[in-house]
């Protein structure tokens, strides 16, 4: 069995716990409000803006035996650079204030506790534990996106009557991102040291929970607000 398959098997329970969260299920059905969609995008911005810095930090911490992986990280960086601007443009296209989110002008537009903790864990994993653990985060974010992003984007777009340009983040990280998963699989199958494999599995389990906590926060935030119909 390849390591990638071992990774999937070892984290299946955590993946199912994430994918069955009410907000993810409702999003896949298009059954969320405009305010909830913007809240999701807001938190997405506050972790997506760290993707390139995290990749750079990971590459810088790898030992010489992982030079091949450092080269691959360079490709990841080229692909991911600037994606946070896509999120901000989606916020603007859906009627939100993207500059308020960018500069965190209000508490509602700032990174929530759960987002800060996930990002902090990623940096800590790279700098203190093992940079290979960052690929646990990659599994969670890219795997979740390819599973539900395109369907959710289409359903929400129809339900809220928003333009397609308000969904560049979801559509770009959905079915069109399957090549990233294939690339990721090939990389993980080249990681052969058992101790590094175990770090990636451990980190993935943690990131599934941490990412799920962000969705729980957005859902709780939505539940505390009165419903407002989309424009």
JOQUIGI-V484543 format. One record per backbone hydrogen bond with DSSP energy under -1.0 kcal/mol. CO is the residue of the C=O (numbers start at 0). NH is the residue of the N-H. Records with the same first field share a line. If there is no record, write none. Layout:
CO->NH + NH
This chain:
1->5
2->6
3->7
4->8
5->9
6->10
10->14
11->15
12->16
13->17
14->18
15->19
17->20
20->24
21->25
22->26
23->27
25->30
26->29
32->36
33->37
34->38
35->39
36->40
37->41
38->42
39->43
40->44
41->45
43->47
44->48
46->49
47->50
49->53
50->54
51->55
52->56
53->57
54->58
55->59
56->60
62->65
63->66
65->69
66->70
67->71
68->72
69->73
70->74
71->75
72->76
73->77
74->78
75->79
76->80
79->82
81->84
82->86
83->87
84->88
85->89
86->90
87->91
88->92
89->93
90->95
91->94
96->100
97->101
98->102
99->104
111->115
112->116
113->117
114->118
115->119
116->120
117->121
118->122
119->123
120->124
121->125
122->126
123->127 + 128
124->129
129->132
130->133
131->134
132->135
133->137
134->138
135->139
136->140
137->141
138->142
139->143
140->144
141->145
142->146
143->147
144->148
147->151
148->152
149->153
150->154
151->155
152->156
153->157
154->158
155->159
156->161
162->165
163->166
166->170
167->171
168->172
170->173
173->176
174->177
176->179 + 180
177->181
178->182
179->183
180->184
181->185
182->186
183->187
184->188
186->189
187->190
192->196
193->197
194->198
195->199
196->200
197->201
198->202
199->203
200->204
201->205
202->206
203->207
204->208
205->209
206->210
207->211
208->212
209->213
210->214
211->215
212->216
213->217
214->218
215->219
216->220
217->221
218->222
219->223
221->224
